């Protein structure tokens, strides 16, 4: 049974060394996602690792080269990627839930709140990896694993080696 691992980062806010150490830890990841707020960090990671990073803009980004939102299929599942600010996620997930249903998403990856969470609502998995911003308290990222019909996500602490 093939499994696929996706490393999910958001709100790195310039903490490139920590983000790079996370990617070094997970060299076996099939995909890396950056959910915005300092997309230049994602560009740095691409240059440093040679991996393509799936990116969406955050509210602190102004890069017309990258979308504010993406809906894509990975391993036969529809993923919705968004920074989250456009759906007011700091006030709850209601608007994001409506969008997820509209695009028939199985998994929603979002950031913006700087607070990590993994929550299943109405059969859809919502994952916020938290943030890597220096001085933000608990620094976290997420690993989403797809194994056959099962999708799981875990929040991991981000610590420099």
N, C-alpha and C positions, 0 to 999 in steps of 0.2 A: 504494500500500500504506500503510495507516494505521499509524502507530506511536504508542505511548503511553509516556510517561515517568512514573515514580513516584519521588519523593524520599523516602528513608527515613532517619529520625532516631531515635536512641535515647540514653538516659542523658544528657540535656541538663543536668540538675542545675543549673538556674538560669541557664545561659548563653544568655539570650534574645536578646541582640544578635547573637551569632554565628549562632544558628539563623535569625533573621530575615534576615541577610545571605545565607545559603544559599538561602532561599526567594526572595529578590529575584533571585539569580543564575539561578534556574530557574522563572521566571514561567510558562513554557510547560508545566510539569508538569501532567499530567492528575489526579494524586492525590498527596497528601502523607500519609505514615504516621509516627506517633510511637509507638515501642514501649515507652514507660513510663520511669519514674524522672524525676519532676517533670512530671506531666501539666498542672500549672498553666502550664508553658512552652507546651504545645500550645494551651491556652486563650488565652494571650497571642498566639500566632501567628495563631490564628483571628481574633481581634479586629483585629489589625494588618493582616492581608492580605485578610480577607473570604472566605478559602478554608475549606472544611470539611476538617478533619484527622481521619483515621481513627486512633483511639487505643485502646491497651490499657494496662492498669495494670501498673506494675512493682512490685518488692518494696518500694520506698520510697513508693508511692502508696497512698492509702486513700480512693478515690473510688468509692462504690457506683454512681455514674452510668455508669461505664465498665467493660467486661468485662476479665477477666484474659487472655482469649484470644478470638480471632475467626477464623472461617473464612468467607471470602467469595470471590466470583467477580469477577475483573477481566479484561476483554477475553477472556472465555471460558476463563480458567484459574483453578483453585482455589488460593487463597492461604491459608496458615496464618500468623496473626500472634500472637506471644506474646513476653513479655519474656524468658522462658527460664529463670528461676529455678526454676519448678515442675518443670522437666525436668532440673535439675542440669547445665546446659550448661557450667558451669565444669569439670566432670569428664568432658566428652565429649558427643557428640551421640546416643548410643544411644537414650535415652528419647524424645528429640525425633524421631528417625527412626521410632520405633514410632508416635508420635502422627501424624506426617505421613502414614504409610501408612494409618492408621486413617481419616483424613478425606480420603484420596485427593488430597493436596496436590501441586501441580506446583511451587510455590514456597513456601519457608518463610522468613519474616522474623522474626528474633529479636535480642535484645540481651543485656544483663546482664553479659557478660564484659569489656566496655570494649575488646575486641580485635576489630578488623574482620576479616572473612573472607568469601570467596565460594567455595563448594565445591559441586560436583555429585556426589551420591551416589545410586546406583540410579535415575538419571533425574530426581531431584528437586533443584532448585536451592536451596541454603541460603545466606542472606545475613545477615550481622551487620554493621551499619553502623559499629560501633565506638562512640565516645562524643564528646561535646562538653564534658565536664566540665573546668572550668578547672584547670590544673595536672596534668592526667592524662597529659602527654606528647604523643603524637600524637593530634590531634583529627581525626576523620573522619566521613563520612556516606556513604550509598550512593545510587546512581541505578540503578533497574531499568528497562530498556527492553524493551518488547514490540513486535516488528516482524513481523507475519505469524505464522509458526509458531515464530519464534525469541524466546527470552527471554535477555537478557544482564544482567549486573550489574557495576558498577564501584564501587570504593571511591575516594573523592576526599578530598583534604586540605581541612580546614575552616580557612580563614584569613580574618581580618577584612580588608576592602578598605583 
